Amino acid sequence: MRLKIGKLTFWLTIVAGAGTSLAGSLVWAQTAPDPVAEYRAMFGDDNPAVLWTLRGQDLWKEVRGSKHVSLAKSCDLGMGTGIIKGAYAHLPRYFADTKKVQDMESRLLTCMVDGQGMDKAAILKNRFGEGDRKSDLEALAAYVVDASNGVAISLPLEHPEEKRAYALGKAIFFYRAGTHDFSCASCHGQVGKRIRLQQLPDLAGPGKDARDTYATWPAYRVSQGEVRTMEWRIGDCFRQQRLPQLKYGSEAAIDLTMFLAKNAEGGKMAAPGLKR
């Protein structure tokens, strides 16, 4: 399949001033506001993520683990045991059984390990799929999030731990660190920013960018041929900031997700999305 992207114009401007050295400025311009839009249009209503959703549905209903129980009969994502409709739109949230704020990925891990008796190390070793090696967590995430399509994002933020998670997530978002002195806000703290052809949504506060972005994750990444979760997306941002590897299900990941989700409140879920 050939992708047609609008022609790019490359301008080179040399600026000279008295008493100053020459400076070069490279500016890329494009003919369309979203160069990936045409690519998405080629898929129409089709999204390869449906294959992950169907596999996730089977995994949700399958009796597994040393406790010989299915997630459908044992897992509570915040709406009641076995209920997934709308669950993702209200996560992260505080869970009394773990006494923690959990996002979808960490809650699924709790259900699989504590509820089903599965091996945590084995699950985490395959937390992100690649090629023929598929991830159960990504498949389950696709199934769970698909059941929230059309549901408005709304987080309780009533429990003290939920408020604490939001505050810490906000602090992480604006914290500058690493060899490049980057923060999340360096790329996602201003409207209209772009890296090459990639538009960078403003996620620093409530708004359309925050709603539209969060509502379409987890998503099928065409460049990787896999469904990726918010945990993966945040971890990849940490990598690009030259920060230490983000631990799966860590407080940092959950708190940052809480901040992003709360800023997206009011947006309607439309995931799994389709990303570059």
Backbone hydrogen bonds in HBPLUS format (Angstrom, degrees):
<---DONOR---> <-ACCEPTOR-->    atom                        ^
c    i                          cat <-CA-CA->   ^        H-A-AA   ^      H-
h    n   atom  resd res      DA  || num        DHA   H-A  angle D-A-AA Bond
n    s   type  num  typ     dist DA aas  dist angle  dist       angle   num
A0009-THR N   A0029-ALA O   3.35 MM  20  5.51 161.9  2.39 137.5 142.9     1
A0029-ALA N   A0009-THR O   3.33 MM  20  5.51 152.0  2.42 151.1 157.2     2
A0011-TRP N   A0027-VAL O   3.39 MM  16  5.63 178.9  2.39 161.5 161.6     3
A0027-VAL N   A0011-TRP O   3.43 MM  16  5.63 167.6  2.44 154.9 156.8     4
A0013-THR N   A0025-SER O   3.32 MM  12  5.47 172.0  2.33 151.8 154.1     5
A0025-SER N   A0013-THR O   3.19 MM  12  5.47 142.2  2.34 148.0 158.0     6
A0015-VAL N   A0023-ALA O   3.07 MM   8  5.44 172.2  2.08 161.7 162.2     7
A0023-ALA N   A0015-VAL O   3.12 MM   8  5.44 155.0  2.18 147.8 155.4     8
A0020-THR N   A0017-GLY O   3.01 MM   3  5.27 160.4  2.05 131.3 130.0     9
A0037-ALA N   A0034-ASP O   3.06 MM   3  5.41 159.0  2.11 112.7 119.4    10
A0039-TYR N   A0036-VAL O   3.07 MM   3  5.17 118.5  2.47  97.5 112.9    11
A0040-ARG N   A0036-VAL O   3.00 MM   4  6.37 156.8  2.06 154.8 161.0    12
A0041-ALA N   A0037-ALA O   2.90 MM   4  6.16 152.1  1.98 147.6 155.9    13
A0042-MET N   A0038-GLU O   3.24 MM   4  6.50 133.7  2.47 137.3 147.2    14
A0042-MET N   A0039-TYR O   3.18 MM   3  5.37 136.9  2.37  99.1 110.3    15
A0043-PHE N   A0040-ARG O   2.99 MM   3  5.53 143.9  2.13 111.7 121.2    16
A0044-GLY N   A0041-ALA O   3.10 MM   3  5.14 135.7  2.30  97.1 109.4    17
A0046-ASP N   A0043-PHE O   2.93 MM   3  5.26 151.7  2.01 137.7 135.7    18
A0050-VAL N   A0047-ASN O   3.04 MM   3  6.15 175.6  2.05 135.8 136.1    19
A0051-LEU N   A0048-PRO O   3.07 MM   3  5.99 159.7  2.12 126.7 129.8    20
A0052-TRP N   A0049-ALA O   2.97 MM   3  5.23 125.9  2.27 104.5 118.0    21
A0053-THR N   A0049-ALA O   2.96 MM   4  6.31 155.9  2.02 152.3 160.0    22
A0054-LEU N   A0050-VAL O   2.97 MM   4  6.16 159.7  2.01 148.6 152.2    23
A0055-ARG N   A0051-LEU O   3.22 MM   4  6.33 155.0  2.28 135.1 141.9    24
A0056-GLY N   A0052-TRP O   2.79 MM   4  5.94 154.3  1.85 148.0 156.0    25
A0057-GLN N   A0053-THR O   2.93 MM   4  6.18 144.9  2.06 143.4 152.6    26
A0058-ASP N   A0054-LEU O   3.21 MM   4  6.53 154.5  2.28 142.9 148.3    27
A0059-LEU N   A0055-ARG O   3.00 MM   4  6.32 158.3  2.05 149.5 155.6    28
A0060-TRP N   A0056-GLY O   2.88 MM   4  6.05 150.3  1.97 146.2 154.1    29
A0061-LYS N   A0057-GLN O   3.26 MM   4  6.46 145.5  2.38 141.3 148.8    30
A0062-GLU N   A0058-ASP O   2.94 MM   4  5.97 125.1  2.24 142.0 157.1    31
A0072-ALA N   A0060-TRP O   2.98 MM  12  5.71 140.3  2.14 165.7 156.3    32
A0064-ARG N   A0069-VAL O   3.21 MM   5  5.74 169.1  2.22 123.9 120.7    33
A0069-VAL N   A0064-ARG O   3.42 MM   5  5.74 156.1  2.48 147.9 141.3    34
A0068-HIS N   A0065-GLY O   3.09 MM   3  5.38 162.7  2.12 109.9 115.1    35
A0066-SER N   A0117-GLY O   3.43 MM  51  4.87 175.8  2.43 104.8 104.6    36
A0067-LYS N   A0116-GLN O   3.00 MM  49  5.14 167.0  2.01 143.3 139.1    37
A0073-LYS N   A0070-SER O   3.18 MM   3  5.39 146.9  2.29 100.5 109.6    38
A0074-SER N   A0071-LEU O   3.12 MM   3  4.96 151.3  2.21  97.5 106.3    39
A0075-CYS N   A0071-LEU O   2.81 MM   4  4.87 164.0  1.84 141.0 140.2    40
A0082-GLY N   A0075-CYS O   2.77 MM   7  5.59 173.7  1.78 155.0 153.5    41
A0083-ILE N   A0080-GLY O   3.11 MM   3  5.52 165.8  2.13 130.8 134.3    42
A0087-ALA N   A0084-ILE O   3.03 MM   3  5.12 161.6  2.07 117.6 123.0    43
A0090-HIS N   A0087-ALA O   3.09 MM   3  5.57 159.7  2.13 113.1 119.5    44
A0091-LEU N   A0088-TYR O   3.22 MM   3  5.24 163.8  2.25 114.3 112.6    45
A0154-SER N   A0089-ALA O   2.96 MM  65  6.15 159.5  2.01 148.8 154.2    46
A0093-ARG N   A0102-GLN O   3.18 MM   9  5.74 147.6  2.29 142.9 145.7    47
A0102-GLN N   A0093-ARG O   2.93 MM   9  5.74 160.3  1.97 152.7 149.2    48
A0095-PHE N   A0100-LYS O   2.85 MM   5  5.69 161.1  1.89 152.8 156.0    49
A0099-LYS N   A0095-PHE O   2.81 MM   4  5.65 127.0  2.09 141.8 158.3    50
A0107-ARG N   A0103-ASP O   2.98 MM   4  6.03 150.8  2.07 148.5 157.3    51
A0108-LEU N   A0104-MET O   2.86 MM   4  6.05 160.1  1.90 153.6 158.7    52
A0109-LEU N   A0105-GLU O   3.04 MM   4  6.27 153.2  2.12 143.4 150.9    53
A0110-THR N   A0106-SER O   3.03 MM   4  6.27 149.9  2.12 138.4 146.0    54
A0111-CYS N   A0107-ARG O   2.96 MM   4  6.27 160.0  2.00 151.8 156.9    55
A0112-MET N   A0108-LEU O   2.92 MM   4  6.15 152.3  2.00 148.3 155.8    56
A0113-VAL N   A0109-LEU O   2.92 MM   4  6.04 160.5  1.96 150.3 155.4    57
A0114-ASP N   A0110-THR O   2.79 MM   4  5.50 145.5  1.91 144.3 154.3    58
A0115-GLY N   A0111-CYS O   3.02 MM   4  4.62 123.1  2.35 103.0 119.0    59
A0116-GLN N   A0111-CYS O   3.03 MM   5  6.51 126.6  2.33 142.2 157.6    60
A0118-MET N   A0112-MET O   2.99 MM   6  5.73 162.3  2.03 143.9 145.9    61
A0117-GLY N   A0113-VAL O   3.08 MM   4  4.82 128.8  2.35 108.3 120.7    62
A0123-ILE N   A0119-ASP O   3.11 MM   4  6.40 155.7  2.18 149.4 156.3    63
A0124-LEU N   A0120-LYS O   2.93 MM   4  6.16 169.1  1.94 159.6 161.7    64
A0125-LYS N   A0121-ALA O   2.92 MM   4  5.98 144.7  2.04 142.2 151.9    65
A0126-ASN N   A0123-ILE O   3.13 MM   3  5.49 140.0  2.30 103.1 113.8    66
A0127-ARG N   A0124-LEU O   3.20 MM   3  4.66 151.5  2.28 110.0 103.7    67
A0130-GLU N   A0133-ARG O   2.73 MM   3  5.26 160.2  1.77 150.6 156.5    68
A0133-ARG N   A0130-GLU O   3.01 MM   3  5.26 148.3  2.12 137.9 133.1    69
A0139-ALA N   A0135-SER O   3.20 MM   4  6.39 155.6  2.26 141.2 147.8    70
A0140-LEU N   A0136-ASP O   2.88 MM   4  6.06 166.7  1.89 155.2 158.9    71
A0141-ALA N   A0137-LEU O   2.90 MM   4  5.98 151.8  1.98 139.9 148.4    72
A0142-ALA N   A0138-GLU O   3.00 MM   4  6.18 153.9  2.07 141.5 147.7    73
A0143-TYR N   A0139-ALA O   3.09 MM   4  6.40 156.2  2.15 148.0 154.1    74
A0144-VAL N   A0140-LEU O   2.90 MM   4  6.12 165.4  1.93 154.3 158.1    75
A0145-VAL N   A0141-ALA O   2.93 MM   4  6.00 170.6  1.94 153.4 156.4    76
A0146-ASP N   A0142-ALA O   3.05 MM   4  5.99 150.3  2.14 138.1 146.3    77
A0147-ALA N   A0144-VAL O   3.20 MM   3  5.45 135.4  2.41 100.4 111.7    78
A0148-SER N   A0145-VAL O   2.96 MM   3  5.31 160.9  2.00 111.6 117.7    79
A0149-ASN N   A0146-ASP O   3.33 MM   3  5.52 168.8  2.34 108.8 110.7    80
A0151-VAL N   A0148-SER O   2.90 MM   3  5.36 163.0  1.93 140.6 142.6    81
A0150-GLY N   A0269-MET O   2.76 MM 119  5.18 171.2  1.77 143.3 143.7    82
A0269-MET N   A0151-VAL O   2.97 MM 118  5.58 169.0  1.98 147.0 144.9    83
A0153-ILE N   A0267-GLY O   2.74 MM 114  5.56 162.1  1.77 163.6 167.7    84
A0266-GLY N   A0153-ILE O   2.89 MM 113  5.25 161.4  1.93 139.9 144.5    85
A0162-GLU N   A0159-HIS O   2.91 MM   3  5.19 128.0  2.19 106.0 120.3    86
A0163-LYS N   A0159-HIS O   3.09 MM   4  6.50 156.4  2.14 156.6 163.6    87
A0164-ARG N   A0160-PRO O   2.89 MM   4  6.09 152.0  1.97 142.8 151.4    88
A0165-ALA N   A0161-GLU O   2.92 MM   4  6.04 153.7  1.99 138.0 144.8    89
A0166-TYR N   A0162-GLU O   3.05 MM   4  6.29 158.3  2.10 146.2 151.3    90
A0167-ALA N   A0163-LYS O   3.05 MM   4  6.28 163.5  2.07 148.2 152.4    91
A0168-LEU N   A0164-ARG O   2.95 MM   4  6.17 162.9  1.97 154.0 158.4    92
A0169-GLY N   A0165-ALA O   2.83 MM   4  5.94 154.5  1.90 146.2 154.1    93
A0170-LYS N   A0166-TYR O   2.93 MM   4  6.17 153.6  2.00 149.8 156.3    94
A0171-ALA N   A0167-ALA O   3.05 MM   4  6.31 155.0  2.12 142.5 149.4    95
A0172-ILE N   A0168-LEU O   2.88 MM   4  6.16 156.4  1.94 150.8 157.0    96
A0173-PHE N   A0169-GLY O   2.98 MM   4  6.17 154.3  2.05 144.1 151.1    97
A0174-PHE N   A0170-LYS O   3.29 MM   4  6.58 147.7  2.40 146.3 152.7    98
A0175-TYR N   A0172-ILE O   3.19 MM   3  5.00 153.2  2.27  98.7 106.8    99
A0185-ALA N   A0173-PHE O   3.14 MM  12  6.10 142.1  2.29 163.0 157.9   100
A0177-ALA N   A0182-PHE O   2.96 MM   5  5.61 158.0  2.01 139.9 140.4   101
A0182-PHE N   A0177-ALA O   3.06 MM   5  5.61 127.4  2.35 162.4 149.1   102
A0181-ASP N   A0178-GLY O   3.12 MM   3  5.17 162.4  2.15 106.5 112.0   103
A0186-SER N   A0183-SER O   3.04 MM   3  5.16 146.6  2.16 100.4 110.3   104
A0187-CYS N   A0184-CYS O   3.28 MM   3  5.98 145.0  2.41 114.7 120.7   105
A0188-HIS N   A0184-CYS O   2.93 MM   4  5.96 161.4  1.96 148.7 153.6   106
A0203-LEU N   A0188-HIS O   2.89 MM  15  5.37 153.5  1.96 129.3 135.5   107
A0200-LEU N   A0193-LYS O   2.96 MM   7  5.29 167.0  1.97 142.2 138.0   108
A0195-ILE N   A0198-GLN O   2.88 MM   3  5.15 157.8  1.93 150.5 154.8   109
A0198-GLN N   A0195-ILE O   2.76 MM   3  5.15 152.3  1.84 144.5 140.3   110
A0211-ARG N   A0207-GLY O   3.01 MM   4  6.27 161.3  2.05 153.4 159.0   111
A0212-ASP N   A0208-LYS O   2.82 MM   4  5.91 177.3  1.82 161.9 162.8   112
A0213-THR N   A0209-ASP O   2.98 MM   4  5.92 155.8  2.04 145.5 152.2   113
A0214-TYR N   A0210-ALA O   3.14 MM   4  6.06 167.4  2.15 145.7 148.7   114
A0215-ALA N   A0211-ARG O   3.06 MM   4  5.90 156.8  2.11 145.5 152.6   115
A0216-THR N   A0213-THR O   3.24 MM   3  5.67 157.7  2.29 109.8 116.3   116
A0217-TRP N   A0214-TYR O   3.25 MM   3  5.59 165.9  2.27 118.4 117.6   117
A0270-ALA N   A0215-ALA O   2.84 MM  55  5.51 171.9  1.85 140.8 141.3   118
A0273-GLY N   A0218-PRO O   2.99 MM  55  6.50 150.7  2.07 136.3 139.9   119
A0219-ALA N   A0228-ARG O   2.94 MM   9  5.51 154.4  2.00 154.2 160.8   120
A0228-ARG N   A0219-ALA O   2.74 MM   9  5.51 165.2  1.76 162.5 161.2   121
A0220-TYR N   A0273-GLY O   2.87 MM  53  6.09 168.3  1.88 142.9 140.2   122
A0275-LYS N   A0220-TYR O   2.88 MM  55  5.96 172.6  1.89 153.8 156.3   123
A0221-ARG N   A0226-GLU O   2.78 MM   5  5.60 165.0  1.81 169.1 164.0   124
A0224-GLN N   A0221-ARG O   3.09 MM   3  5.42 147.6  2.19 106.8 116.2   125
A0225-GLY N   A0221-ARG O   2.71 MM   4  5.74 134.7  1.91 151.8 167.0   126
A0222-VAL N   A0275-LYS O   3.07 MM  53  6.23 176.4  2.07 149.3 148.4   127
A0233-ARG N   A0229-THR O   3.02 MM   4  6.37 158.1  2.07 147.8 154.3   128
A0234-ILE N   A0230-MET O   2.89 MM   4  6.09 168.9  1.91 159.1 160.1   129
A0235-GLY N   A0231-GLU O   3.00 MM   4  6.08 159.0  2.04 142.9 149.6   130
A0236-ASP N   A0232-TRP O   2.89 MM   4  6.10 149.3  1.98 149.6 157.5   131
A0237-CYS N   A0233-ARG O   3.08 MM   4  6.38 146.6  2.19 142.1 151.1   132
A0237-CYS N   A0234-ILE O   3.11 MM   3  5.04 118.7  2.50  93.3 108.6   133
A0238-PHE N   A0234-ILE O   2.96 MM   4  6.32 153.3  2.03 150.8 158.2   134
A0239-ARG N   A0235-GLY O   3.04 MM   4  6.34 150.8  2.12 141.0 148.9   135
A0240-GLN N   A0236-ASP O   3.02 MM   4  6.32 155.9  2.08 145.2 150.8   136
A0241-GLN N   A0237-CYS O   2.94 MM   4  6.20 133.7  2.16 141.9 154.9   137
A0241-GLN N   A0238-PHE O   3.15 MM   3  5.01 129.4  2.42  91.8 105.6   138
A0243-LEU N   A0238-PHE O   2.96 MM   5  5.24 171.8  1.96 157.5 154.9   139
A0242-ARG N   A0239-ARG O   2.99 MM   3  5.06 156.1  2.05 104.7 111.7   140
A0250-SER N   A0247-LYS O   3.09 MM   3  5.35 151.5  2.17 135.3 130.2   141
A0254-ILE N   A0250-SER O   3.05 MM   4  6.35 164.4  2.08 154.1 158.4   142
A0255-ASP N   A0251-GLU O   2.73 MM   4  5.76 168.4  1.75 156.7 160.4   143
A0256-LEU N   A0252-ALA O   3.04 MM   4  6.05 161.5  2.08 143.7 148.9   144
A0257-THR N   A0253-ALA O   3.04 MM   4  6.15 150.8  2.13 139.0 147.4   145
A0258-MET N   A0254-ILE O   2.85 MM   4  6.12 151.2  1.94 147.5 155.8   146
A0259-PHE N   A0255-ASP O   3.06 MM   4  6.39 155.4  2.12 147.4 152.8   147
A0260-LEU N   A0256-LEU O   3.03 MM   4  6.31 163.9  2.06 149.5 153.3   148
A0261-ALA N   A0257-THR O   2.79 MM   4  5.91 163.0  1.82 154.3 159.4   149
A0262-LYS N   A0258-MET O   2.94 MM   4  6.03 159.7  1.98 148.1 153.3   150
A0263-ASN N   A0259-PHE O   3.13 MM   4  6.31 153.4  2.20 143.5 150.5   151
A0264-ALA N   A0260-LEU O   3.12 MM   4  6.32 128.0  2.40 135.0 148.6   152
A0264-ALA N   A0261-ALA O   3.05 MM   3  4.99 132.6  2.28  93.0 106.6   153
A0265-GLU N   A0262-LYS O   3.21 MM   3  5.16 164.0  2.23 104.4 108.0   154
A0267-GLY N   A0264-ALA O   3.03 MM   3  5.86 163.7  2.06 147.2 151.8   155
